[in-house]
Amino acid sequence: MAKNLKINDKVRVISGDEKGKEAKIVKIDRRAKKACLEGIGVVERHMKKSHLHPAGGKKTIHVGIDLSNLKLVEAAKLEKKAVKADKNAKAKKGAK
């Protein structure tokens, strides 16, 4: 099932602390087998002062949820095929 999940798919969390919640997939890390969901698993990390972050402060990041804990609810629509079909329809109209 994890191979079928893509960005912008709507999924339901089936186990863990967030069980039962639904959200869209924002990012997928296939190597780590984790997915970042919109509004779920967002935490704040405290940044220490450094050369890259002179002010320090807080940074919000997504914590990935394991792909095996997700169930597909609604697949993202493939817009590429629809655009291609529209171009073919326009080309056929022009040829007649």
N, CA, C and O atoms as CSV, one atom per row, in Angstrom:
chain,resi,resn,atom,element,x,y,z
A,1,MET,N,N,0.817,-1.192,0.000
A,1,MET,CA,C,0.000,0.000,0.000
A,1,MET,C,C,0.858,1.252,0.000
A,1,MET,O,O,0.480,2.254,-0.606
A,2,ALA,N,N,1.989,1.218,0.658
A,2,ALA,CA,C,2.825,2.406,0.790
A,2,ALA,C,C,3.341,2.891,-0.562
A,2,ALA,O,O,3.575,4.087,-0.731
A,3,LYS,N,N,3.521,2.004,-1.512
A,3,LYS,CA,C,4.023,2.401,-2.823
A,3,LYS,C,C,2.989,3.211,-3.594
A,3,LYS,O,O,3.350,3.981,-4.485
A,4,ASN,N,N,1.713,3.051,-3.266
A,4,ASN,CA,C,0.648,3.731,-3.988
A,4,ASN,C,C,0.444,5.175,-3.524
A,4,ASN,O,O,-0.202,5.947,-4.234
A,5,LEU,N,N,0.961,5.563,-2.381
A,5,LEU,CA,C,0.739,6.903,-1.845
A,5,LEU,C,C,1.591,7.921,-2.582
A,5,LEU,O,O,2.754,7.670,-2.895
A,6,LYS,N,N,0.986,9.084,-2.856
A,6,LYS,CA,C,1.673,10.160,-3.555
A,6,LYS,C,C,1.366,11.477,-2.858
A,6,LYS,O,O,0.483,11.540,-2.002
A,7,ILE,N,N,2.094,12.530,-3.225
A,7,ILE,CA,C,1.863,13.857,-2.678
A,7,ILE,C,C,0.462,14.319,-3.083
A,7,ILE,O,O,0.009,14.053,-4.196
A,8,ASN,N,N,-0.210,15.005,-2.179
A,8,ASN,CA,C,-1.576,15.530,-2.318
A,8,ASN,C,C,-2.657,14.474,-2.179
A,8,ASN,O,O,-3.834,14.801,-2.331
A,9,ASP,N,N,-2.313,13.214,-1.897
A,9,ASP,CA,C,-3.324,12.207,-1.584
A,9,ASP,C,C,-3.885,12.494,-0.200
A,9,ASP,O,O,-3.168,12.969,0.681
A,10,LYS,N,N,-5.168,12.204,-0.009
A,10,LYS,CA,C,-5.787,12.349,1.309
A,10,LYS,C,C,-5.706,10.992,1.993
A,10,LYS,O,O,-6.149,9.989,1.434
A,11,VAL,N,N,-5.144,10.954,3.196
A,11,VAL,CA,C,-4.947,9.697,3.921
A,11,VAL,C,C,-5.525,9.792,5.324
A,11,VAL,O,O,-5.748,10.882,5.849
A,12,ARG,N,N,-5.764,8.625,5.922
A,12,ARG,CA,C,-6.218,8.523,7.305
A,12,ARG,C,C,-5.145,7.790,8.093
A,12,ARG,O,O,-4.605,6.784,7.633
A,13,VAL,N,N,-4.836,8.297,9.287
A,13,VAL,CA,C,-3.869,7.650,10.166
A,13,VAL,C,C,-4.588,6.499,10.861
A,13,VAL,O,O,-5.624,6.709,11.492
A,14,ILE,N,N,-4.044,5.275,10.752
A,14,ILE,CA,C,-4.736,4.102,11.287
A,14,ILE,C,C,-4.148,3.595,12.595
A,14,ILE,O,O,-4.727,2.711,13.226
A,15,SER,N,N,-3.002,4.140,13.019
A,15,SER,CA,C,-2.467,3.749,14.324
A,15,SER,C,C,-1.562,4.844,14.853
A,15,SER,O,O,-1.045,5.664,14.094
A,16,GLY,N,N,-1.379,4.847,16.147
A,16,GLY,CA,C,-0.531,5.852,16.785
A,16,GLY,C,C,-1.351,6.900,17.514
A,16,GLY,O,O,-2.565,6.757,17.658
A,17,ASP,N,N,-0.687,7.958,17.975
A,17,ASP,CA,C,-1.345,9.015,18.740
A,17,ASP,C,C,-2.370,9.782,17.913
A,17,ASP,O,O,-3.356,10.274,18.460
A,18,GLU,N,N,-2.158,9.891,16.626
A,18,GLU,CA,C,-3.030,10.676,15.747
A,18,GLU,C,C,-4.075,9.802,15.050
A,18,GLU,O,O,-4.608,10.193,14.012
A,19,LYS,N,N,-4.372,8.636,15.602
A,19,LYS,CA,C,-5.276,7.669,14.983
A,19,LYS,C,C,-6.639,8.294,14.672
A,19,LYS,O,O,-7.236,8.973,15.508
A,20,GLY,N,N,-7.117,8.044,13.439
A,20,GLY,CA,C,-8.430,8.514,13.035
A,20,GLY,C,C,-8.433,9.850,12.316
A,20,GLY,O,O,-9.445,10.212,11.716
A,21,LYS,N,N,-7.341,10.592,12.356
A,21,LYS,CA,C,-7.285,11.899,11.705
A,21,LYS,C,C,-6.993,11.740,10.217
A,21,LYS,O,O,-6.300,10.814,9.796
A,22,GLU,N,N,-7.543,12.673,9.426
A,22,GLU,CA,C,-7.314,12.675,7.984
A,22,GLU,C,C,-6.566,13.938,7.586
A,22,GLU,O,O,-6.800,15.009,8.147
A,23,ALA,N,N,-5.663,13.809,6.614
A,23,ALA,CA,C,-4.888,14.954,6.144
A,23,ALA,C,C,-4.314,14.654,4.771
A,23,ALA,O,O,-4.331,13.514,4.306
A,24,LYS,N,N,-3.801,15.709,4.125
A,24,LYS,CA,C,-3.141,15.571,2.831
A,24,LYS,C,C,-1.652,15.330,3.047
A,24,LYS,O,O,-1.068,15.812,4.018
A,25,ILE,N,N,-1.051,14.585,2.139
A,25,ILE,CA,C,0.387,14.336,2.195
A,25,ILE,C,C,1.114,15.536,1.592
A,25,ILE,O,O,0.823,15.955,0.471
A,26,VAL,N,N,2.068,16.084,2.355
A,26,VAL,CA,C,2.855,17.228,1.913
A,26,VAL,C,C,4.171,16.766,1.293
A,26,VAL,O,O,4.621,17.321,0.291
A,27,LYS,N,N,4.784,15.752,1.893
A,27,LYS,CA,C,6.100,15.283,1.453
A,27,LYS,C,C,6.230,13.806,1.785
A,27,LYS,O,O,5.708,13.349,2.802
A,28,ILE,N,N,6.924,13.057,0.933
A,28,ILE,CA,C,7.166,11.631,1.181
A,28,ILE,C,C,8.653,11.362,1.086
A,28,ILE,O,O,9.318,11.811,0.153
A,29,ASP,N,N,9.176,10.617,2.071
A,29,ASP,CA,C,10.563,10.168,2.056
A,29,ASP,C,C,10.534,8.653,1.904
A,29,ASP,O,O,10.351,7.927,2.881
A,30,ARG,N,N,10.715,8.182,0.680
A,30,ARG,CA,C,10.619,6.745,0.400
A,30,ARG,C,C,11.735,5.947,1.082
A,30,ARG,O,O,11.518,4.813,1.509
A,31,ARG,N,N,12.907,6.530,1.182
A,31,ARG,CA,C,14.040,5.817,1.782
A,31,ARG,C,C,13.782,5.554,3.272
A,31,ARG,O,O,14.044,4.455,3.761
A,32,ALA,N,N,13.268,6.562,3.995
A,32,ALA,CA,C,12.988,6.412,5.417
A,32,ALA,C,C,11.595,5.837,5.670
A,32,ALA,O,O,11.244,5.533,6.810
A,33,LYS,N,N,10.793,5.685,4.593
A,33,LYS,CA,C,9.430,5.163,4.673
A,33,LYS,C,C,8.561,6.018,5.593
A,33,LYS,O,O,7.849,5.503,6.455
A,34,LYS,N,N,8.636,7.352,5.389
A,34,LYS,CA,C,7.860,8.291,6.200
A,34,LYS,C,C,7.144,9.282,5.292
A,34,LYS,O,O,7.595,9.571,4.184
A,35,ALA,N,N,6.012,9.799,5.789
A,35,ALA,CA,C,5.257,10.818,5.068
A,35,ALA,C,C,4.960,11.966,6.018
A,35,ALA,O,O,4.643,11.745,7.187
A,36,CYS,N,N,5.063,13.184,5.519
A,36,CYS,CA,C,4.723,14.375,6.295
A,36,CYS,C,C,3.314,14.784,5.909
A,36,CYS,O,O,3.011,14.955,4.728
A,37,LEU,N,N,2.445,14.942,6.914
A,37,LEU,CA,C,1.055,15.278,6.677
A,37,LEU,C,C,0.770,16.712,7.077
A,37,LEU,O,O,1.398,17.253,7.987
A,38,GLU,N,N,-0.178,17.321,6.391
A,38,GLU,CA,C,-0.537,18.712,6.625
A,38,GLU,C,C,-1.256,18.838,7.969
A,38,GLU,O,O,-2.353,18.306,8.145
A,39,GLY,N,N,-0.629,19.549,8.917
A,39,GLY,CA,C,-1.241,19.801,10.220
A,39,GLY,C,C,-1.055,18.694,11.246
A,39,GLY,O,O,-1.448,18.859,12.401
A,40,ILE,N,N,-0.469,17.580,10.856
A,40,ILE,CA,C,-0.235,16.467,11.795
A,40,ILE,C,C,1.257,16.233,11.902
A,40,ILE,O,O,1.953,16.173,10.888
A,41,GLY,N,N,1.752,16.102,13.110
A,41,GLY,CA,C,3.172,15.849,13.324
A,41,GLY,C,C,4.027,17.091,13.152
A,41,GLY,O,O,5.194,16.989,12.772
A,42,VAL,N,N,3.467,18.263,13.424
A,42,VAL,CA,C,4.226,19.506,13.336
A,42,VAL,C,C,4.720,19.849,14.742
A,42,VAL,O,O,3.922,19.972,15.671
A,43,VAL,N,N,6.033,20.001,14.896
A,43,VAL,CA,C,6.622,20.313,16.202
A,43,VAL,C,C,7.561,21.506,16.073
A,43,VAL,O,O,7.997,21.856,14.976
A,44,GLU,N,N,7.862,22.120,17.207
A,44,GLU,CA,C,8.802,23.239,17.230
A,44,GLU,C,C,10.149,22.753,17.741
A,44,GLU,O,O,10.232,22.053,18.750
A,45,ARG,N,N,11.192,23.134,17.034
A,45,ARG,CA,C,12.556,22.841,17.466
A,45,ARG,C,C,13.196,24.150,17.885
A,45,ARG,O,O,13.032,25.172,17.218
A,46,HIS,N,N,13.918,24.117,18.979
A,46,HIS,CA,C,14.621,25.306,19.453
A,46,HIS,C,C,16.002,25.344,18.815
A,46,HIS,O,O,16.762,24.378,18.886
A,47,MET,N,N,16.311,26.473,18.192
A,47,MET,CA,C,17.580,26.638,17.496
A,47,MET,C,C,18.551,27.390,18.399
A,47,MET,O,O,18.233,28.454,18.929
A,48,LYS,N,N,19.719,26.826,18.561
A,48,LYS,CA,C,20.770,27.471,19.326
A,48,LYS,C,C,21.410,28.561,18.476
A,48,LYS,O,O,21.461,28.433,17.252
A,49,LYS,N,N,21.895,29.619,19.093
A,49,LYS,CA,C,22.585,30.666,18.351
A,49,LYS,C,C,23.819,30.069,17.682
A,49,LYS,O,O,24.588,29.330,18.296
A,50,SER,N,N,23.984,30.410,16.407
A,50,SER,CA,C,25.136,29.904,15.667
A,50,SER,C,C,25.446,30.881,14.536
A,50,SER,O,O,24.788,31.910,14.385
A,51,HIS,N,N,26.441,30.545,13.763
A,51,HIS,CA,C,26.811,31.388,12.620
A,51,HIS,C,C,25.673,31.434,11.590
A,51,HIS,O,O,25.417,32.482,10.998
A,52,LEU,N,N,24.992,30.302,11.377
A,52,LEU,CA,C,23.895,30.248,10.418
A,52,LEU,C,C,22.609,30.877,10.953
A,52,LEU,O,O,21.829,31.445,10.189
A,53,HIS,N,N,22.390,30.775,12.261
A,53,HIS,CA,C,21.202,31.337,12.913
A,53,HIS,C,C,21.652,32.263,14.040
A,53,HIS,O,O,21.642,31.859,15.203
A,54,PRO,N,N,22.044,33.487,13.724
A,54,PRO,CA,C,22.596,34.376,14.744
A,54,PRO,C,C,21.606,34.733,15.853
A,54,PRO,O,O,22.023,34.989,16.983
A,55,ALA,N,N,20.327,34.754,15.559
A,55,ALA,CA,C,19.348,35.112,16.582
A,55,ALA,C,C,18.864,33.894,17.369
A,55,ALA,O,O,18.287,34.046,18.446
A,56,GLY,N,N,19.091,32.701,16.850
A,56,GLY,CA,C,18.548,31.517,17.507
A,56,GLY,C,C,17.052,31.460,17.271
A,56,GLY,O,O,16.587,31.850,16.200
A,57,GLY,N,N,16.284,30.983,18.246
A,57,GLY,CA,C,14.828,31.003,18.154
A,57,GLY,C,C,14.219,29.636,17.939
A,57,GLY,O,O,14.836,28.605,18.206
A,58,LYS,N,N,12.971,29.656,17.440
A,58,LYS,CA,C,12.220,28.426,17.229
A,58,LYS,C,C,11.976,28.206,15.737
A,58,LYS,O,O,11.878,29.155,14.958
A,59,LYS,N,N,11.882,26.936,15.364
A,59,LYS,CA,C,11.629,26.565,13.977
A,59,LYS,C,C,10.607,25.434,13.982
A,59,LYS,O,O,10.771,24.460,14.718
A,60,THR,N,N,9.555,25.545,13.174
A,60,THR,CA,C,8.565,24.472,13.096
A,60,THR,C,C,8.963,23.515,11.982
A,60,THR,O,O,9.332,23.937,10.886
A,61,ILE,N,N,8.884,22.217,12.278
A,61,ILE,CA,C,9.228,21.193,11.300
A,61,ILE,C,C,8.159,20.100,11.310
A,61,ILE,O,O,7.419,19.961,12.284
A,62,HIS,N,N,8.080,19.329,10.229
A,62,HIS,CA,C,7.195,18.170,10.169
A,62,HIS,C,C,7.957,16.938,10.643
A,62,HIS,O,O,9.104,16.717,10.255
A,63,VAL,N,N,7.314,16.149,11.478
A,63,VAL,CA,C,7.855,14.862,11.884
A,63,VAL,C,C,7.105,13.820,11.072
A,63,VAL,O,O,5.875,13.786,11.080
A,64,GLY,N,N,7.836,12.979,10.376
A,64,GLY,CA,C,7.208,12.013,9.490
A,64,GLY,C,C,6.462,10.920,10.222
A,64,GLY,O,O,6.840,10.519,11.323
A,65,ILE,N,N,5.392,10.438,9.594
A,65,ILE,CA,C,4.614,9.308,10.098
A,65,ILE,C,C,4.911,8.134,9.177
A,65,ILE,O,O,4.955,8.287,7.956
A,66,ASP,N,N,5.113,6.966,9.765
A,66,ASP,CA,C,5.457,5.781,8.979
A,66,ASP,C,C,4.362,5.466,7.968
A,66,ASP,O,O,3.175,5.552,8.283
A,67,LEU,N,N,4.765,5.101,6.749
A,67,LEU,CA,C,3.813,4.830,5.680
A,67,LEU,C,C,2.873,3.668,6.001
A,67,LEU,O,O,1.748,3.621,5.503
A,68,SER,N,N,3.333,2.736,6.830
A,68,SER,CA,C,2.485,1.593,7.181
A,68,SER,C,C,1.338,1.999,8.096
A,68,SER,O,O,0.397,1.225,8.276
A,69,ASN,N,N,1.392,3.193,8.678
A,69,ASN,CA,C,0.337,3.684,9.564
A,69,ASN,C,C,-0.680,4.555,8.830
A,69,ASN,O,O,-1.522,5.190,9.464
A,70,LEU,N,N,-0.611,4.589,7.508
A,70,LEU,CA,C,-1.502,5.430,6.720
A,70,LEU,C,C,-2.375,4.589,5.798
A,70,LEU,O,O,-1.955,3.551,5.286
A,71,LYS,N,N,-3.606,5.068,5.600
A,71,LYS,CA,C,-4.547,4.398,4.703
A,71,LYS,C,C,-5.073,5.434,3.721
A,71,LYS,O,O,-5.491,6.521,4.122
A,72,LEU,N,N,-5.052,5.100,2.442
A,72,LEU,CA,C,-5.498,6.007,1.405
A,72,LEU,C,C,-7.014,6.203,1.484
A,72,LEU,O,O,-7.774,5.234,1.498
A,73,VAL,N,N,-7.444,7.474,1.537
A,73,VAL,CA,C,-8.869,7.804,1.562
A,73,VAL,C,C,-9.302,8.306,0.192
A,73,VAL,O,O,-10.321,7.874,-0.348
A,74,GLU,N,N,-8.508,9.232,-0.367
A,74,GLU,CA,C,-8.845,9.811,-1.664
A,74,GLU,C,C,-7.553,10.090,-2.420
A,74,GLU,O,O,-6.664,10.772,-1.910
A,75,ALA,N,N,-7.451,9.564,-3.630
A,75,ALA,CA,C,-6.246,9.765,-4.431
A,75,ALA,C,C,-6.254,11.156,-5.053
A,75,ALA,O,O,-7.313,11.707,-5.355
A,76,ALA,N,N,-5.071,11.710,-5.240
A,76,ALA,CA,C,-4.938,13.005,-5.901
A,76,ALA,C,C,-5.306,12.847,-7.367
A,76,ALA,O,O,-5.003,11.828,-7.987
A,77,LYS,N,N,-5.959,13.862,-7.915
A,77,LYS,CA,C,-6.352,13.810,-9.316
A,77,LYS,C,C,-5.148,14.081,-10.188
A,77,LYS,O,O,-4.332,14.952,-9.888
A,78,LEU,N,N,-5.040,13.337,-11.261
A,78,LEU,CA,C,-3.927,13.514,-12.188
A,78,LEU,C,C,-4.310,14.572,-13.210
A,78,LEU,O,O,-5.088,14.307,-14.127
A,79,GLU,N,N,-3.769,15.757,-13.052
A,79,GLU,CA,C,-4.105,16.869,-13.934
A,79,GLU,C,C,-3.378,16.767,-15.268
A,79,GLU,O,O,-3.848,17.320,-16.263
A,80,LYS,N,N,-2.251,16.080,-15.315
A,80,LYS,CA,C,-1.478,15.979,-16.552
A,80,LYS,C,C,-2.287,15.287,-17.642
A,80,LYS,O,O,-2.278,15.728,-18.792
A,81,LYS,N,N,-2.983,14.213,-17.297
A,81,LYS,CA,C,-3.770,13.488,-18.287
A,81,LYS,C,C,-4.923,14.347,-18.790
A,81,LYS,O,O,-5.247,14.320,-19.977
A,82,ALA,N,N,-5.538,15.103,-17.900
A,82,ALA,CA,C,-6.658,15.956,-18.301
A,82,ALA,C,C,-6.180,17.032,-19.266
A,82,ALA,O,O,-6.862,17.325,-20.248
A,83,VAL,N,N,-5.035,17.618,-19.006
A,83,VAL,CA,C,-4.487,18.641,-19.889
A,83,VAL,C,C,-4.152,18.040,-21.239
A,83,VAL,O,O,-4.418,18.650,-22.275
A,84,LYS,N,N,-3.575,16.856,-21.236
A,84,LYS,CA,C,-3.212,16.184,-22.482
A,84,LYS,C,C,-4.469,15.852,-23.284
A,84,LYS,O,O,-4.480,16.002,-24.505
A,85,ALA,N,N,-5.515,15.408,-22.613
A,85,ALA,CA,C,-6.771,15.089,-23.293
A,85,ALA,C,C,-7.376,16.346,-23.904
A,85,ALA,O,O,-7.910,16.292,-25.012
A,86,ASP,N,N,-7.302,17.491,-23.197
A,86,ASP,CA,C,-7.822,18.748,-23.734
A,86,ASP,C,C,-7.062,19.166,-24.987
A,86,ASP,O,O,-7.674,19.631,-25.948
A,87,LYS,N,N,-5.757,19.011,-24.995
A,87,LYS,CA,C,-4.958,19.375,-26.159
A,87,LYS,C,C,-5.329,18.512,-27.360
A,87,LYS,O,O,-5.420,19.004,-28.485
A,88,ASN,N,N,-5.546,17.200,-27.107
A,88,ASN,CA,C,-5.937,16.292,-28.191
A,88,ASN,C,C,-7.309,16.674,-28.746
A,88,ASN,O,O,-7.517,16.617,-29.958
A,89,ALA,N,N,-8.242,17.060,-27.886
A,89,ALA,CA,C,-9.585,17.450,-28.319
A,89,ALA,C,C,-9.524,18.716,-29.164
A,89,ALA,O,O,-10.220,18.821,-30.174
A,90,LYS,N,N,-8.696,19.683,-28.758
A,90,LYS,CA,C,-8.560,20.921,-29.525
A,90,LYS,C,C,-7.916,20.648,-30.886
A,90,LYS,O,O,-8.292,21.257,-31.888
A,91,ALA,N,N,-6.957,19.743,-30.918
A,91,ALA,CA,C,-6.291,19.417,-32.185
A,91,ALA,C,C,-7.276,18.741,-33.140
A,91,ALA,O,O,-7.238,19.003,-34.343
A,92,LYS,N,N,-8.146,17.889,-32.635
A,92,LYS,CA,C,-9.124,17.215,-33.485
A,92,LYS,C,C,-10.149,18.205,-34.014
A,92,LYS,O,O,-10.579,18.087,-35.161
A,93,LYS,N,N,-10.554,19.191,-33.193
A,93,LYS,CA,C,-11.510,20.203,-33.631
A,93,LYS,C,C,-10.916,21.044,-34.766
A,93,LYS,O,O,-11.603,21.363,-35.736
A,94,GLY,N,N,-9.645,21.398,-34.635
A,94,GLY,CA,C,-8.979,22.206,-35.653
A,94,GLY,C,C,-8.779,21.478,-36.958
A,94,GLY,O,O,-8.718,22.108,-38.014
A,95,ALA,N,N,-8.674,20.142,-36.908
A,95,ALA,CA,C,-8.418,19.345,-38.105
A,95,ALA,C,C,-9.675,19.197,-38.950
A,95,ALA,O,O,-9.579,18.990,-40.159
A,96,LYS,N,N,-10.854,19.299,-38.338
A,96,LYS,CA,C,-12.111,19.097,-39.075
A,96,LYS,C,C,-12.474,20.241,-39.908
A,96,LYS,O,O,-13.503,20.212,-40.583
